[in-house]
Amino acid sequence: MLNFLKSALYLLLVLLSLVSFAQNKKYPDKPIELVVLFPPGSSSDVVARMFADGLSKQLGSQVVVVNKPGAGGAIGYKYIAGKNPDGYSLVWSSNSILSTYYSGALDVPYQGFDHIARATLELPVVAVRSDAPWKNLKEMLDYARSHPEEMRVGNSGVGSFTHFASASFFDKQGVKVTHIPYASSQVVTSLVGNNIEAVVQAPGALIPFVNSGSIRVLGVLGSRRDPAFPNIPTAAEQGIQFQADMWRGISAPKGTPRDVSVRLQDAIAKTLNSPDFKKQCEKFGCLSAFSDSSQFLNEITIENQSVATFMKQTLKNN
């Protein structure tokens, strides 16, 4: 009996030790997966890799970018929604978390994720080939208005934010165009190859083509001029009332522990405040724009109403 009690006590001490060890383990103690919703080399991918590098340094653990493109981002969101909420599986989210849901491509609403922090802003632009006859947004809109549905405008896929921004921009101007969704980064090369007449895209995807002289940016659809194209006026500056900023941030599976979220949020803020990250970000047409988890969720909730209303209408018409 005494030996039995000694064995039971020993086992209890071992179990308590294991529990204590588990509780004292500090997050993170292994690599973190950061899912990017678009292919390698895309604007989203380039900025995410810069961000992951900085976040790795802040966390002291490797943040590994994993590309899961398709369905305007829905494939990557579904993948993350099904992962264990332990802080080791994150997604480089954007406004597309709303537009993919209302397009029907994603069956998980934004409330089905934990939103850790907003990271950056990108300002979508309208671009055409350099040999196109239009020099500004007004000239392009006048042409499209007099040639209804003839102009083909490319975006990054049904339900993607560029689809939403493109459709809402032309709709609000009373102009009918044909929206062409692409499943990958082929949208820009399709413009260069004369398969479409225009694109609405994040600036990072266009910079090499603008620098080579094959593409011209007509206007910025965001709230301010883009750092990559400081001489290109916004739609508002061209007398066209429209604004659509693309945010990107970190979201996680629902139920991520509070202490893990706080640790991530702190590391994200430090990464975004780094002068090196800010400099690199602007070079690729994005702005460091931190919002904590509470602010971030509030911003998404407010935006959700307008995206829901417009996407339903857009999908009827396009």
C-alpha angles and dihedrals in degrees: 000000000000091000090050091053091047090051092047091049091049091050091049092051090050091051092048089049091052092048091049090049092051092049093048095049108114122227122269109034098149138032119298122223116225111192117211115200097214135054127279111282095028120126091254092050096048094052092042091056092051089048093046091053092054093043091051090058093049095048097039090229131091117265106204120202114223118187117219105168128177145090093038090297099316095115092058094044092051090050093053094043088061097049128101110272095234101117095257096099117057136162130220092229131189142172084296089082084076102035095048090052094051092044088060094243094109124048096193117083122217089262087066091073136058110238108213103182143329111246114179147002124223122188113219117225138200113234137179136181114286091244093057113117095232121094099180142015095267093056091049093047092048090054093046091047092055092044103044116204092354095103112083114210120191127216137172097265143303109306095014118130092248088056090052093045093047096046094046093046096053093038093054090052091052091243124138116213133159111255114214115198119205125202094215144009090300090103094088096043088049089057092049089047091055094245092124134022102226145002137210106212146147109269097243092070092055105043098092092048093047090049091050091051097241096111133043124203112221100186148338117250094198133093094265141015115290117250090224091056105028093165095055113094123226122249088256091053087053091054096260114123105221136117132178119162119191113220126193127196148147120282128174141192114290113269099036107163116262095235090053091050091050091049091050093045092053092049092047092052091051092047093051093046092054110114089219093056093045091052094048092044094055090048088062096043103263137113128222104242115167122192121173121236095269094048091042094054091047091052092050092047092052092047092047093073096056094041092050092051096045099040092055090053093042094054090053092055101036 
